[in-house]
Every structure is written in C-alpha cells, then in structure tokens.
C-alpha cells in the first residue's frame, strides 16, 4: 500500500462526481430523491446539512483517495448546505473539515454490490454512524434468510450493530427513518420516509396539499351542514309562526280574543 500524500490531495473540481454506474431500477433514483425533497421542507431553515444522492464520496481511509465510494444517498451534518454558495460536484471529506456522512443509505439492486460486506466494512472504517440497507425485493438469493428488507445499523466500537424498531429514531440525526405506504402515480407503493420522535411521518408536498384540500373540503361540508341546520331552524320557526297565526285566526272567528285567553 502506497502512502497517501495528505498535503496534496486533489480538489473536487479534479475528481469525477460519480462512478458512472447506472442504476438497475427506478426506485434507486426515486426514493433517495424523495428523502432529499422531504428534508428540504423539514429543515428548510437550516443551512448546516447536506444530502447527496448517487454522489461520489472521497476519503483517505482507503488505498487511494481518488477512488470514491458512491452511496445511493448520504447525509452529513455540520457542513454548508451550499458549499461556497454553489452546488457540490462530489463530496471530499478533506474539503469538508473532515466531516464524514453521519448516515448512508444503500438500496440493494438486482446485482448486489457488497452492501452487506465490502461496503459495510468500508463505511465502518470511514466512521459513518448509521448505515441503512433497503432491499424491498430481497435481491440476492443467498441473503434472503439472513437479512430483512429494511435494516438500520449503528456503529458501536467500530462495528455495525443491527438496531431494532421501525421507524428507527436516530437521536444524533434528530430524525427517524422507516418504510411507509404512499400513493404515487395513482398506486399505493412502499417508500422510505422520515419520521419525528413520536413516530409520526413527515408528509410529502403532495400529501400535505392533499391533506390541506381534504381539510378545506371538510370545512366546506361543515359550513354547508351548518347552513342547512340554520335554514331548517328558520323553516321550523316559520311553520310555528304560521300555525300560531292560524290558531289565533280560528279563535277570533269563534268570538275569542287570543290575547285574553285564561291561563
């Protein structure tokens, strides 16, 4: 192993932004971006985080700092939302004051790429606190009995330990992560989502709009029902007035004064 010259590391302008490996299913691109778009809403006022999707992460814990690892998604805290006011081309730990991602997400594809071994060892060595593996289709026949579709690992004493519970609350991140059922393209589909400490899921912009519309519809229905009740009450009062008027007319026709009746 050749020594790494830490004084002359390349900049992200000189390094590829990814490994150019194409995804083999649309969810590998869609689901991480759903998490990103949600974070933009949840942490809209915060400028100390970065969430990368299919982006090269360069580090100095391997044999060559120009060879990156490319997670499906990763989250770093305590870094600029926009580095120098610009979008990142890639993520080099040495350009981020040594901040490594606190969370990495890997989605297992039809051709597993070391998510349960090589990449897990690499992320542990890098110091990634939370490692999430999502394998909804149980790709990899030999692993079906060993692993679950959704797993969260936490780095403890240099080793990843499988955590229990879903959604799983990540105290150091201030978010929970887990699976959820969401309407997408008019179909109910499983996705990944962020959750608060109580286990309540943060809704997508489409879901918030739909919920707001539903609330507006319910409010309109309540207003219409209240108007109908008021109209019915008015009709009952008018019917009572007419009945009383008819009774008074009858009494007068019989020679009685309605206002002078004995009690």
C-alpha positions as CSV (number, residue, x, y, z in Angstrom):
1,X,0.0,0.0,0.0
2,X,1.4,3.3,-1.1
3,X,1.4,6.2,1.4
4,X,-1.2,8.9,0.9
5,X,0.1,12.4,0.4
6,X,-2.3,14.3,2.6
7,X,-0.7,17.6,1.7
8,X,-1.5,17.3,-1.9
9,X,-5.0,15.9,-2.2
10,X,-7.0,16.6,-5.4
11,X,-9.9,19.0,-5.3
12,X,-13.5,18.0,-6.2
13,X,-13.1,20.0,-9.4
14,X,-10.5,17.5,-10.4
15,X,-12.4,14.3,-9.4
16,X,-15.3,12.5,-11.0
17,X,-18.7,13.3,-9.5
18,X,-19.7,9.6,-9.5
19,X,-18.6,6.1,-10.7
20,X,-21.0,6.3,-13.7
21,X,-22.6,3.0,-12.7
22,X,-26.2,3.1,-13.9
23,X,-29.0,2.1,-11.6
24,X,-30.9,-1.1,-12.5
25,X,-34.3,0.0,-11.2
26,X,-36.1,3.4,-11.0
27,X,-36.5,3.2,-7.2
28,X,-32.7,3.6,-6.7
29,X,-33.0,7.1,-8.1
30,X,-36.5,8.0,-7.0
31,X,-36.6,7.0,-3.3
32,X,-33.4,8.8,-2.2
33,X,-34.6,11.9,-4.0
34,X,-37.9,11.7,-2.1
35,X,-35.9,11.8,1.1
36,X,-34.0,14.8,-0.2
37,X,-37.1,16.7,-1.1
38,X,-38.6,16.0,2.2
39,X,-35.5,17.3,4.1
40,X,-35.7,20.5,2.1
41,X,-39.1,21.0,3.7
42,X,-38.3,19.6,7.2
43,X,-35.0,21.5,7.5
44,X,-35.9,24.5,5.3
45,X,-34.4,27.0,7.8
46,X,-31.3,25.0,8.5
47,X,-28.1,25.6,6.4
48,X,-25.9,23.1,8.2
49,X,-26.6,19.9,6.4
50,X,-26.1,18.2,3.0
51,X,-27.9,15.2,1.5
52,X,-26.2,13.7,-1.5
53,X,-27.8,11.3,-4.0
54,X,-25.7,8.9,-6.1
55,X,-22.7,11.2,-5.4
56,X,-19.0,10.2,-5.1
57,X,-17.7,10.4,-1.5
58,X,-13.9,10.8,-1.5
59,X,-12.0,9.9,1.7
60,X,-8.5,9.0,2.9
61,X,-9.3,5.7,4.7
62,X,-8.8,3.6,1.6
63,X,-5.8,2.7,-0.6
64,X,-6.3,5.6,-2.9
65,X,-8.1,8.9,-2.1
66,X,-9.1,9.3,-5.8
67,X,-11.2,6.1,-5.6
68,X,-14.6,7.1,-4.1
69,X,-17.5,5.2,-2.6
70,X,-20.8,6.1,-4.1
71,X,-23.8,5.5,-1.8
72,X,-27.3,5.7,-3.1
73,X,-27.7,8.5,-0.6
74,X,-25.8,10.0,2.3
75,X,-26.4,12.8,4.9
76,X,-23.8,15.0,6.5
77,X,-24.4,17.4,9.4
78,X,-22.4,20.4,10.3
79,X,-21.4,21.3,6.8
80,X,-22.5,24.0,4.4
81,X,-25.9,23.5,2.7
82,X,-24.3,25.0,-0.4
83,X,-20.5,24.9,-0.3
84,X,-19.3,28.4,-1.0
85,X,-22.8,29.2,-2.2
86,X,-22.6,26.6,-5.0
87,X,-23.7,23.1,-5.6
88,X,-21.2,20.3,-4.9
89,X,-19.8,18.2,-7.8
90,X,-18.8,15.5,-5.3
91,X,-18.1,15.2,-1.6
92,X,-14.4,15.1,-0.5
93,X,-14.0,14.6,3.3
94,X,-10.8,16.7,3.3
95,X,-12.7,19.7,1.8
96,X,-15.5,19.3,4.5
97,X,-13.3,19.9,7.6
98,X,-13.0,16.1,8.0
99,X,-16.8,15.7,8.4
100,X,-17.9,12.2,7.2
101,X,-21.5,11.4,6.5
102,X,-23.5,10.5,9.6
103,X,-25.9,8.4,7.6
104,X,-25.5,6.3,4.5
105,X,-28.3,4.6,2.5
106,X,-27.7,1.7,0.2
107,X,-30.5,0.2,-1.9
108,X,-29.7,-3.4,-2.9
109,X,-30.1,-3.9,-6.6
110,X,-30.6,-6.9,-8.8
111,X,-26.9,-7.3,-8.8
112,X,-25.8,-6.8,-5.2
113,X,-22.6,-4.7,-4.9
114,X,-21.3,-5.6,-1.5
115,X,-24.0,-3.8,0.6
116,X,-23.8,-6.5,3.3
117,X,-20.0,-6.9,3.4
118,X,-17.5,-4.8,1.5
119,X,-19.4,-1.5,1.7
120,X,-20.4,-2.2,5.3
121,X,-16.7,-2.6,6.2
122,X,-15.8,0.5,4.3
123,X,-18.4,2.7,5.9
124,X,-17.4,1.3,9.3
125,X,-13.8,2.2,8.7
126,X,-14.9,5.7,7.4
127,X,-16.8,6.2,10.6
128,X,-20.4,6.5,9.3
129,X,-22.6,6.3,12.4
130,X,-25.8,5.0,10.7
131,X,-25.9,2.6,7.8
132,X,-29.3,1.8,6.3
133,X,-29.8,-1.0,3.9
134,X,-33.0,-1.2,1.9
135,X,-33.8,-4.4,0.0
136,X,-37.5,-4.5,-0.7
137,X,-37.2,-7.1,-3.4
138,X,-34.9,-9.4,-1.4
139,X,-32.3,-9.3,-4.2
140,X,-29.6,-11.9,-3.7
141,X,-31.0,-15.4,-3.0
142,X,-28.3,-16.4,-0.6
143,X,-29.1,-13.4,1.6
144,X,-32.9,-13.7,1.8
145,X,-32.9,-15.8,5.0
146,X,-30.1,-13.7,6.7
147,X,-31.3,-10.2,6.1
148,X,-34.6,-8.3,6.3
149,X,-35.9,-5.9,3.7
150,X,-35.1,-2.9,5.8
151,X,-32.2,-2.7,8.2
152,X,-30.6,0.0,10.3
153,X,-27.1,-0.5,11.6
154,X,-25.3,1.7,14.2
155,X,-21.6,1.9,14.6
156,X,-20.6,0.8,18.1
157,X,-17.0,0.4,19.0
158,X,-16.0,0.3,15.3
159,X,-18.6,-2.4,14.4
160,X,-22.0,-2.2,13.0
161,X,-24.8,-3.5,15.2
162,X,-28.3,-4.1,13.8
163,X,-30.9,-1.9,15.5
164,X,-34.4,-2.8,16.4
165,X,-37.7,-0.9,15.8
166,X,-39.2,0.8,12.8
167,X,-39.4,3.6,12.2
168,X,-36.0,3.8,13.9
169,X,-35.3,7.1,15.8
170,X,-31.7,8.4,15.2
171,X,-31.1,10.6,18.1
172,X,-27.8,12.1,16.7
173,X,-29.6,13.0,13.5
174,X,-32.8,14.2,15.0
175,X,-34.9,12.1,12.6
176,X,-36.4,8.7,12.3
177,X,-36.3,6.6,9.2
178,X,-38.6,3.8,8.0
179,X,-40.9,2.4,5.4
180,X,-44.3,3.8,4.6
181,X,-47.1,3.3,2.1
182,X,-47.7,6.3,-0.2
183,X,-49.9,6.9,-3.2
184,X,-47.7,7.5,-6.2
185,X,-48.8,7.5,-9.8
186,X,-52.3,6.5,-8.6
187,X,-50.8,3.4,-7.0
188,X,-50.2,2.6,-3.3
189,X,-46.4,2.0,-3.1
190,X,-43.8,1.4,-0.5
191,X,-41.3,4.1,0.0
192,X,-38.8,5.3,2.6
193,X,-39.8,8.3,4.8
194,X,-38.6,10.5,7.6
195,X,-40.4,10.4,11.0
196,X,-40.4,12.5,14.1
197,X,-39.6,11.4,17.6
198,X,-43.2,10.3,18.2
199,X,-43.1,8.1,15.1
200,X,-45.3,10.4,13.0
201,X,-44.3,10.5,9.4
202,X,-43.3,13.7,7.7
203,X,-45.6,14.1,4.6
204,X,-44.6,14.9,1.1
205,X,-45.6,18.1,-0.5
206,X,-48.3,16.3,-2.5
207,X,-49.6,14.7,0.7
208,X,-49.6,18.0,2.5
209,X,-51.5,19.6,-0.4
210,X,-54.0,16.7,-0.4
211,X,-54.4,16.9,3.3
212,X,-55.0,20.7,3.1
213,X,-57.5,20.2,0.4
214,X,-59.3,17.5,2.5
215,X,-59.4,19.8,5.4
216,X,-60.8,22.6,3.2
217,X,-63.4,20.2,1.8
218,X,-64.4,19.1,5.3
219,X,-64.6,22.7,6.5
220,X,-66.8,23.5,3.5
221,X,-69.0,20.5,4.3
222,X,-69.3,21.6,7.9
223,X,-70.2,25.1,6.8
224,X,-72.8,23.8,4.4
225,X,-74.2,21.5,7.1
226,X,-74.4,24.4,9.5
227,X,-76.2,26.5,6.9
228,X,-78.7,23.7,6.3
229,X,-79.3,23.4,10.0
230,X,-79.9,27.2,10.2
231,X,-82.3,27.0,7.2
232,X,-84.2,24.1,8.8
233,X,-84.5,26.0,12.1
234,X,-85.7,29.0,10.2
235,X,-88.3,26.8,8.4
236,X,-89.4,25.3,11.7
237,X,-89.8,28.8,13.2
238,X,-91.8,30.0,10.2
239,X,-94.0,26.9,10.4
240,X,-94.6,27.5,14.1
241,X,-95.5,31.2,13.4
242,X,-97.9,30.2,10.7
243,X,-99.5,27.6,12.9
244,X,-99.9,30.1,15.8
245,X,-101.4,32.7,13.3
246,X,-103.9,30.1,12.1
247,X,-104.9,29.2,15.6
248,X,-105.4,32.9,16.5
249,X,-107.5,33.4,13.4
250,X,-109.7,30.5,14.4
251,X,-110.1,31.7,17.9
252,X,-111.2,35.2,16.6
253,X,-113.7,33.5,14.3
254,X,-115.2,31.9,17.3
255,X,-115.5,35.1,19.2
256,X,-112.4,34.8,21.4
257,X,-109.6,37.2,21.8
258,X,-106.3,35.2,21.6
259,X,-104.6,37.8,23.9
260,X,-107.3,37.4,26.6
261,X,-107.4,33.7,27.0
262,X,-107.4,32.4,30.6
263,X,-104.2,30.8,31.7
